[in-house]
Each structure stands twice: as C-alpha cells, then as structure tokens.
Amino acid sequence: MFRIPFRIPVVSFRWIKSFWMILLCMGAGIAAGLLLPGAALSAAAFGDLYLSFLKMCVIPLMMTAIVSSIGSLFLKSGAMKTIKKMLLVYAGAFVVAGALGLLAGVVLQPGAGLPDESRTVLGSIVSGSDGTVKPQAEHASEGLLGFLLGMIPANIFSALLENNTLQILFFSIIVGVAVGMARSKQGEDLLQLTDVLFHAFQKAISWSMYMLPFGLFCMMAGQFAKLNLEILPAMIKLIAVLYGVSIVLIGLSIVVMSLRLKQPVAAIGRAMKESLVIAFGTRNSMATIPSCMHALREALHLELSSVKLVVPLGMIMCRYSMLLLYMLGIVFTAQLYAFSFTPAQWAVVLLGGILASIAGAGSPAIVSIGMISMIAEPLQLPADVTIILLLAINPIVDPIITAANVLINCTAASLISPRADADVHHQHIDESGLDGIQKSDVPMDYAAT
C-alpha cells in the first residue's frame, strides 16, 4: 500500500483578536456613534449582550480564584504576613492616587475662571436633572455602616442573581478561609476542584475574545451616540485634567512595575496593552480580570496563586477611579462656588474620598458617584450639584479612569505577588489572553492511501 502524506492547512483566526484589530473596531465604533447615532444605539444592544456574557464568566472565575487562592494561602504558613503586605500596598496606592488627583485639581484649577456661557450651561444641566440624584445621594449617606451591612449576603443565591459582587466577594473569602483553616483532605480536594473550574472559565473567556472587536465596536458606538456634547465646552478643563492625571497614573504604574519586576518599560507596556484596551472599551474593571491575570502570570511571570487572589480582590475593593473622580469633583465644585479650604480640610477630603471609594465597592456607577455626598456635605458643598455634573461627564471620562484603575491594581498585584519559578511557569501556560502566550494553530497531518 502506497501512502502519500499531505497537510491540510488550518486557517488561523488569531488576527481577529489582535491589538490593532481591536483598536480599528473601537475607532470605527466611535465614528459610527458620532455620525450615525440611530444605528449606533441599535448596535449598542449587542455590545451589552457581549458584556453580559463576560460578566457571567467573570463572576464564577472570581469566586473560584479567590476560594482556591485564599484556601491555599491559609494551608501554608505566612498568611498574615501576606495580608499585612496587601493592606500596606493598597493603602499606599490609595494615598498616591488621591493625593495626585487633589494636587492636580488645586494647581490646574479646572473650576476657576469659567466664562458666563459655561456657567449658564452648567446651571441648565443642574436645573434639568430628572430628580434621580437625590435618592442616590440619600442611599450614599448610609456611608460605611451601609457598606458593612451590605457586605454580608442573607442569601448567597440572591447575591448571585443580583450580581452583587461585594457580597459574592465576602462569601468567597469566608469559604476560602474556612476551607484553608480546616486543613483536611476533603478541603484540599475542594481547592483542586475550584482550581479546575477556574481554568474552565478561563477557557470560556478565551473563546469569547474572538468576539471582542465586534463587542467593543457596538459598545463604543452606543456610548458616543448618547454623549451630551453640549457639556464639553463648559467642563472641558475638568475633563482634560481627569484625562491628564489618569495618563500620568498609567505611566507611573508602568514605571513602578518596570522597577519592581526588573523588566523594560516597553515590555510592561506590551504585556498590559490588551487589558488597557479592554478597560477603555468596556469601561468595566471586572471584565479585565482574566486578561490582567494572564498578563501578570504569563508575560510578567508572577506567582499564579497570589495573582488569583490579589487581582479580583483589588478590582472590587480598590476603586482608584472613583477616588480620582471624587477628588477632582470636590475641587471643581469648591472652585466653582469660590470655596477656600485649609490644608487640614484638604486632608479630610483625601481621607473621606478613600473611605467613600471603599464604601462604594460593588455598586453601580450612579450609586458610587452619589457617595461623594459623604465628602461634600461635611464641607458645606452642594452635593447634588457635584453629583449631577459628574454624572453628566461620566460617559466621557469613564474609559480613561477605568484604564488607570486597572493598571494601578495590576501594579499593586506586582508589588504584592512574588516571582514565579521558571519551571512552574512553563507548566501553567493557557490561552486566556488576547495576544499573549497561546497554543499555536497547528495544522493536522493526514495520510491518504
């Protein structure tokens, strides 16, 4: 029998989720939103559908990651040392991000010297509010007590049904600690099961990345179709300062990661570029968790168990984007109404902003922005006005502050997590990234007789 081997080439579709394809689709979405708002609003539903699928996969991914990593942490000695290190790094990141935002606002003065036309536009926006801000401000006034009460789920299935990430996080931490401290064979088997589920949901998300360019096109089109362009001239200085500070924080984060990991700045940028694009396009830090974990683990070689704990925890609890918005929102309102604060009062603003950003963890954007009343009311500033104006510019600034939030959290993870062993590193390569280390599309060999 004569056998003639031949190869049937398999077409690779990895170009679909390439970095440049994603940028092209985002740019096309922006153009569609500005030029064809009607069609763009119809397409936005598909973007919401894609984002819902990502959230569906991210929640179980987060649960399994935290349970397995915390359980493994408490199985070993040195758990308290790791926890202390996490608290120190998170506190330092909050202070740096908040102080930089506050300093930029005081120096650049985005709310001072506005012309009469701009003040008229701002007044019309405030007076034209539909009245939904007051209930949100009242909800935010519950403060830290409401935050603590809202952390504990009365029913974990209700928390899952309502997508309450804060309650899901609390439940996952408790389960992880309990399983780890039990130190039993059954507990170890459960941790292995959660690790298998973690990799399974990673795989599902890696498949969904082939639809990412289309999803981002629809989301960007919908966002820009709904933009209120009238507010741009009136608040252009505040928007510019928010973008400027966010870019500075992104650059500073890359430099810190470069020094910590002893890798070139360009290598850090390449590793994190997909996560930044997803953050900018989806405006959702949770959606970037798989990409961030892949970049930190596979490209930057950090320990997997630590990354699985620190990244989801940071994305939920440490909302540096909200802190930045609070700081510049308070400064803008104070300058708009010609308030002058002492250095001690600015310190109160910084501390209040940190507490408010933590208290708003897991809340929707409108509730999180309403938390600014915790800072504004003790300073006798009009909280309602601040909330209305921040909600008006939120669709414009949310992409860049989300990107800054994601990269600061990844920097915190790099400061907390140890480097992985080279041998261990090569055993855990998976396909959860966009353009990172992936299994190549290998053609199959066939033989004909």
N, C-alpha and C positions, 0 to 999 in steps of 0.2 A: 504494500500500500504506500502510495506516494503522498506525503504531507507537505503542503506549502503554507508556511506560517505567514500571516499578514496581520496588520494592525489597523483597526478601525479607530480613527481619531475621534476623541470626545471633545465637543466644543466647551470651552471654559466660559463661565458666566461671571467670573470674579470681577470683571471690569464694571459690572453693573453697580457694585458697592465700592468702587474706587473713590478716593478722596475727591478727585476732580469731577467725577460724575455727580457726586453729592453737591458740590459747590455749584455746578451748572444747573442742576434742578432747583436748588434754592434760589439762584438768581432768576430763573425762569418763573418761579412762583411769585417772587416779589414783583416782577414785571406784570404778570397776569393779574395780581391783586390791585395794582395801581391803574392798569389800562382797561381791564375787563372785570370790574368788581362784581357784576351779577353772576357771571360764570364762575368766578373765583369763590364766591360764597357757596355755590352748589358743590364745588370740588372740595370745600373745607370739610364736608361730612366724611369723605373718605380719609382725610387726614386724622380726624377724630377717631375713626374706626381703627386705624393703624395704631394710634397712640393707646387706645383702649386695649388692644392686643398686647402691646408692650407692657402695660401696667399689669395685665392679667398674668404675664410670665414673671414680672419683676417681683411681685409680692411673694409668691412661693419661693422664688430664688433668694429673696432677702431672708425669709423665715428659715429656710434650710441652712443658709450660710451662717446666720447668727447662732442657731442652735448648735450646729456642728463645731463652729469655732470656739464659742464660749464653753461648750462641754469639754472640748479638747484642752482648753486653757485651764479649766479647773481640775482636770485629771492630772495635770502636771503641777509642779511647784512653781512659785513665782507669779501667780495670778495677780496678787495685789500690787506687785511691782509694775506689771503691765498696765493695770488700771490707773495707778498714780501717774504713769507716764502719759497715758491718754488724756487725763484731766488737765495736766500741765500744758500739753501741746494745744489742746482745744482752747483753753483759757488764753494762752498767748496769741493764738490766731484770731480770736475774737477781739482782743485789745488792739492788735496791729491793724486789722481791717477797719474797726470802728474809729480808731484814732486817725487813720489816714483819711477816711471819709469826712470826719469832722474838721480836720485841718484844711482839707481842700475846700470845703464849704466856707470856712471863716476867711481864708486867704483870697479865694476867687470870687466870693460874694455873688452867687447866682441870683439871689432875690433882691439885690440892692439896685437902685437906679433904673427901675423898669419904666419905660415911657407910659404915658396915659393910655395909649391904644392897647398896650399889653394888659394894663390893669383892668381896662374895660372888658377885654376878652375873658380874663380870669374871673371877673365878677359875674359875667353871664354864665360861665360854666358852673360856678358855685350855686347861683340862683336857679339854674336849670336842672339841678340834681333831682332825681326822681324820688328822693326820700329814703332810699335803701341804706344810706350810710349810717343813719342814727341807730338802727337796730344792730348793725355790725359793731359800732363803737360801744354800745351797751354790752354786747357779748364779749368784746375785748376787755371791758372793765373788770371782768372776773379775775383777770391777771393770773398770777402764779397759782393761786388757790384753785381756780378753774382748770389750769393746766394740770395740776396734780390729780384733781378729781377725774379729769378726762383721760388720764393715762391708763387707768385700771378698767379693763373691759368687764362689764357684768356678764356678757356672753361673747365668747371669742368668735362664734359663728356670726353673730350680728356685726361684730367689728370687721370680719372678712367681707360680709355682704355690703357694708357701708364703705369699704375701702379705707378704714380708719388706720392709717399707717402707724400712728403713735401707739395706739392700743395693741396693734399686731406686734410692734417692736417690743413693747413691755412684756407681752406674753412670751415671745420668743426668747427674751433674755432670761425670764424666770425658768422656762423649760430647760434652757441650756445650762444654767447654774445648777438646777436640781439634778439633772442627769449627770453632770460632771462631778458633783459632790457625792453622788450615790456610789461611784467607783465600783460598779458591778459589771459582770459580763453582759447582762441584758442591756445596760446603759451603753456599753461600747458598741453592741450590735445596732442600737438605735442611732448612734452617731454615724456609724457606717452607712446606714440606710439614708439618713439625711444628706450625707455626702453624695450618695448615688443620685438622689433626687436633685441635688444642687447641680450636678453635671448634666442631668437630663434637661433641666430648664435652661441651662446654658446653651445646650444644643438647639433647643427650640428657638431661642432668641437669635442664635447664629443663622438659622434658616430665615428668620424674618428680616434679617439685614438686607436680603436681596430686594425687599420692597421698600427699603429705607429712602432711596432717592425719590420715588413716587410719593411716599408718605410726607416727606419734607416739602415737596412741591405743593401738595394740597394744603399743608399747614401754613406755609409761608403765604400762599395766595389768600387764604382766609384771613390771616392776621392783617395783612396790608390792605385788604378790601374794607376792613372795618376801622381803619385808622382815622382818628379825628385830626385832620391836618391843620385845622384852624388853631389848635393849641400850640403848634410848633413855634411860631414867632414869639409867642408870649413866654414860653418856658424853654426856649432854645438853650439858654445859658445853663439851666439846671440839667437838661438832657445831656449837653456837652460835658458837663462836669462828671455826671454819672458814668458816661462812656469813658472819659479820660481816666478816672480813678479805677474803673474796672480793668482797663487795659494795663494800667500800672500794676495792679494787684496780680494780673495774669503773668506779666513779665517778671515781677518779683518772685512769684511762686515757682516759675521755671528756673530762675537763678538759684533759689534755695534748694530745689530738687537736684539741680546740677551739682551743687556743692556737697549735698548730703550723699548722693549716690556716686559721686566722682565720675560723672559722665558729661560729655559736651552739651552745651545748651541746645545745639541743633538736634542731638539725639533725643533729648527730653521733649522738644517740640514735635518731632516726628512721632514719638510714642503717644503723645496726648492729643494730636490734632483731630482724630476721629471723635474722641469724647467731647472736645470743644465744639465741633460742628454739630453733633447731636444735641448738645446742650443749647446751642444758639438756635437751632431749628425747632426743637420741640418745646423749649422753654420749661423743661421738666428735668430736675436733677435726678429723680428716681429712674428715669428712662436711660440715664447714662451709666448706671451702676454696673451692668455687665461689661460694657466697653472699658470703664475705668479699671475694674478688677483684672481684665485681660491685659491691659497696658501695663499695670503695675507688676503683675505676676510674670508675664511672658517677655515683655520688652525691657522692663527695668529690673526683673529678677528679685522681687521681694517675696518674702515667705507667704505662701498661699493661705495658711490658717489665720495669720494676722490680717491679711488683706480682706479676707472674707468677713471678718468682724468689724474692722475699722471703717471700711468704705460705706457699707449700708448704714451703720450707726451714725457716721458723720453726716451723710446726706439727709438724714431725717432730723437729727437733733441740732446740728450746727448750720444754721441758715445765715451764712455771712452775707448773702444777697439782701436779705431783709434788713440786716443791721446797717448795711450801706445805705439802703433806701430810707431807713429811719433817720440816720444821722443827717443826710443831706436834705430830707424833707423838713426836719425841725429847723435846720439852719435857714432854709429858704423861707419858711413861714416867719421866723423871727426877723429876718431882714426885710421881708415884705411889709411887716407891721412895725418896723423900726424898734424892735426889742433889743436891748443890750444885756448880755449875760456876763457874770463874773467867771473867772476860771473854775471856781468851785461848782458853779451851776453847769458849766460845760462838762465837768467830771460826772455830775449827776446825769446829764444827758447820755453820756457814754455808758455808764452803768445801767441806766434804765433801758437803753437800746439793746444791750446784751441780754438782759432779763426778758425783754419783750420778744426778742427773736427766738429765744428758747421756749418761751410760753406759747408762741405761735406754731411750734413744731407740729407738722402733720396737718395743718389747717389749710383750707383753700386760700387763694391769694387775697380775696376781698376781706376775709377774716384776719389774715396775717397783717395786712396793711392797717386794718382797724386797731391792731394792737398799739399803734403809735399814740393812741389816746392815753396810754399808761405813762408816756413821757410828756406829752403836750399839756395835759390838764394840770399837773402839779406846777408847771411853769407859767400857767395862766395864758397859754397859747390856744387859739381856736382850733381844736382838734378836728372838728367837722370839715373845716376849710382844707386843712392839711390832707385829710383822707381823700376828699373829693379830687383834689389836684393830683395826688399821687396815683389814684385810680385812673385818672384821665391819661397820664403819660406811661402807665404801666405796660401797655402793649408795645410801646416804643423802646423802653429801657429794659424790659424783662429779658430779652435774649442775651444781652451782654452781661447783665448782673448774674444770670444763671450760669453763664460760661465761667465767670470769675468764681462763683460759689463752688462749682465742680472742681476747678483747678486748685483752689485753696484746700478743699477737702482731700484731694489727691496728695497735695504737699504734706498735709498733716499725717496722712497714711504713710508717706515715705519717711517721716521723722519718727513714727512710732514703730513701724514694722522692720524687723531685721532682714538682712540679705539672705536669699535662699541659697542652699547648697547647689552647686552646678549639677551634681548627679540627680538630685531631687528635681531640679528644674526641668531636665530633659524628660522626666517621666510624666509630666503633667501638661504637656502641650495639648491644647484643644483648639476648637475652631470658633470661639465666641467673639473674636474681634472682627473689625471691618476689613482691615488691610494688613493685620499683623501676621503672626506665625500661623499658618494654616496648612492643612494637608493639601498637597497639590492635586490638581485634577489629572489623575494618571489614566491614560488610555488602557483599555483592556486588550489582552492578546487573545487572538482566536486562531484556530487551526482548521484548515479545510482538507478533505481527502480527495 
